[in-house]
Amino acid sequence: MLLPYYFYLMELTGTGFIMRPWQLDDALSLQQHANNFNVSAYLLDRFPFPYTLPDAVSWLNSQLQNSGPISNFAITIDGKAIGGIGLEFRHDVYRKTALIGYWLSEAYWGRGIMLEAVRLMTDYAFANLDLICIQAGVLSANPKSMRVLEKAGYEKQGVLRKCIVKRDEVMDEHVYAAFKA
Ligand SMILES: CC(C)(COP(=O)(O)OP(=O)(O)OC[C@H]1O[C@@H](n2cnc3c(N)ncnc32)[C@H](O)[C@@H]1OP(=O)(O)O)[C@@H](O)C(=O)NCCC(=O)NCCS
């Protein structure tokens, strides 16, 4: 499917950072910032630790093969990728719902970057994609991420008890959601 050119040029501008589609030359920067136990601690296991250069290249290749609208953005400062935010589209009766996920290099935590990135991504998604709901699943041990979502206007839909095993520890999943106005 050939998409309108503006999807490929899409940039979302935050305070001191830019969100743009991933590029193959992000590999080194991605590997350096993603390769951190603390970053991976509450993410899905498919975000590995250690995070190797082949892991980075594999992720970037998957993004270059995407023929749909942009749904994953690199968060960049001075052109370097220092984090990521993206949507995974659900299917069947959930087809107008997507799951949001995000991570930031530990060197940039505590500056409000992700709060602004989540707001930008949510606005972009409801304005450009055929969605009525964006959900986020947060591990119970990650209150910082819950705070980000709450400040970005997401509401807690519920807690799915004891459905997650992360590094041998059983955790709850806190499900948050934002809705199209
Ligand atoms: C979660 C993450 C994205 C947060 O991004 P960030 O830009 O560093 O967010 P901040 O550090 O500004 O923290 C956001 C809020 O959480 C609050 N917070 C920090 N630690 C907290 C804690 N232990 N309990 C509750 N709130 C906490 C902060 O005070 C801040 O709220 P405030 O602005 O009202 O003060 C970032 O830490 C990260 O990438 N973590 C690893 C990947 C990850 O867990 N992703 C989310 C998966 S659901």
PDBQT file of the ligand as one rigid body, heavy atoms in Angstrom, charges set to zero:
ROOT
HETATM    1  C1  LIG A 201       8.654   5.045  32.766  1.00  0.00    +0.000 C 
HETATM    2  C2  LIG A 201       9.470   6.111  32.016  1.00  0.00    +0.000 C 
HETATM    3  C3  LIG A 201       9.033   6.125  30.586  1.00  0.00    +0.000 C 
HETATM    4  C4  LIG A 201       9.176   7.469  32.682  1.00  0.00    +0.000 C 
HETATM    5  O1  LIG A 201       9.669   8.506  31.857  1.00  0.00    +0.000 OA
HETATM    6  P1  LIG A 201      10.280   9.827  32.511  1.00  0.00    +0.000 P 
HETATM    7  O2  LIG A 201      10.280  10.868  31.448  1.00  0.00    +0.000 OA
HETATM    8  O3  LIG A 201      11.582   9.506  33.087  1.00  0.00    +0.000 OA
HETATM    9  O4  LIG A 201       9.235  10.166  33.649  1.00  0.00    +0.000 OA
HETATM   10  P2  LIG A 201       9.585  10.987  35.047  1.00  0.00    +0.000 P 
HETATM   11  O5  LIG A 201      10.862  10.517  35.660  1.00  0.00    +0.000 OA
HETATM   12  O6  LIG A 201       9.478  12.420  34.734  1.00  0.00    +0.000 OA
HETATM   13  O7  LIG A 201       8.479  10.537  36.028  1.00  0.00    +0.000 OA
HETATM   14  C5  LIG A 201       7.140  10.742  35.703  1.00  0.00    +0.000 C 
HETATM   15  C6  LIG A 201       6.375  10.907  36.985  1.00  0.00    +0.000 C 
HETATM   16  O8  LIG A 201       6.507   9.749  37.831  1.00  0.00    +0.000 OA
HETATM   17  C7  LIG A 201       6.808  10.182  39.150  1.00  0.00    +0.000 C 
HETATM   18  N1  LIG A 201       7.531   9.107  39.823  1.00  0.00    +0.000 N 
HETATM   19  C8  LIG A 201       8.843   8.846  39.773  1.00  0.00    +0.000 A 
HETATM   20  N2  LIG A 201       9.121   7.758  40.538  1.00  0.00    +0.000 NA
HETATM   21  C9  LIG A 201       7.947   7.356  41.066  1.00  0.00    +0.000 A 
HETATM   22  C10 LIG A 201       7.562   6.320  41.951  1.00  0.00    +0.000 A 
HETATM   23  N3  LIG A 201       8.458   5.439  42.411  1.00  0.00    +0.000 N 
HETATM   24  N4  LIG A 201       6.244   6.200  42.295  1.00  0.00    +0.000 NA
HETATM   25  C11 LIG A 201       5.324   7.060  41.804  1.00  0.00    +0.000 A 
HETATM   26  N5  LIG A 201       5.625   8.069  40.971  1.00  0.00    +0.000 NA
HETATM   27  C12 LIG A 201       6.923   8.206  40.615  1.00  0.00    +0.000 A 
HETATM   28  C13 LIG A 201       7.620  11.414  38.948  1.00  0.00    +0.000 C 
HETATM   29  O9  LIG A 201       7.631  12.199  40.143  1.00  0.00    +0.000 OA
HETATM   30  C14 LIG A 201       6.872  12.073  37.806  1.00  0.00    +0.000 C 
HETATM   31  O10 LIG A 201       5.711  12.699  38.270  1.00  0.00    +0.000 OA
HETATM   32  P3  LIG A 201       5.711  14.283  38.519  1.00  0.00    +0.000 P 
HETATM   33  O11 LIG A 201       5.999  14.894  37.189  1.00  0.00    +0.000 OA
HETATM   34  O12 LIG A 201       4.330  14.523  39.004  1.00  0.00    +0.000 OA
HETATM   35  O13 LIG A 201       6.792  14.556  39.497  1.00  0.00    +0.000 OA
HETATM   36  C15 LIG A 201      10.984   5.840  32.095  1.00  0.00    +0.000 C 
HETATM   37  O14 LIG A 201      11.347   5.728  33.418  1.00  0.00    +0.000 OA
HETATM   38  C16 LIG A 201      11.379   4.579  31.341  1.00  0.00    +0.000 C 
HETATM   39  O15 LIG A 201      11.660   4.601  30.166  1.00  0.00    +0.000 OA
HETATM   40  N6  LIG A 201      11.412   3.424  32.046  1.00  0.00    +0.000 N 
HETATM   41  C17 LIG A 201      11.821   2.161  31.441  1.00  0.00    +0.000 C 
HETATM   42  C18 LIG A 201      10.820   1.638  30.412  1.00  0.00    +0.000 C 
HETATM   43  C19 LIG A 201       9.418   1.537  30.961  1.00  0.00    +0.000 C 
HETATM   44  O16 LIG A 201       9.217   1.132  32.101  1.00  0.00    +0.000 OA
HETATM   45  N7  LIG A 201       8.440   1.883  30.128  1.00  0.00    +0.000 N 
HETATM   46  C20 LIG A 201       7.037   1.850  30.484  1.00  0.00    +0.000 C 
HETATM   47  C21 LIG A 201       6.445   0.510  30.325  1.00  0.00    +0.000 C 
HETATM   48  S1  LIG A 201       4.720   0.496  30.754  1.00  0.00    +0.000 SA
ENDROOT
TORSDOF 0
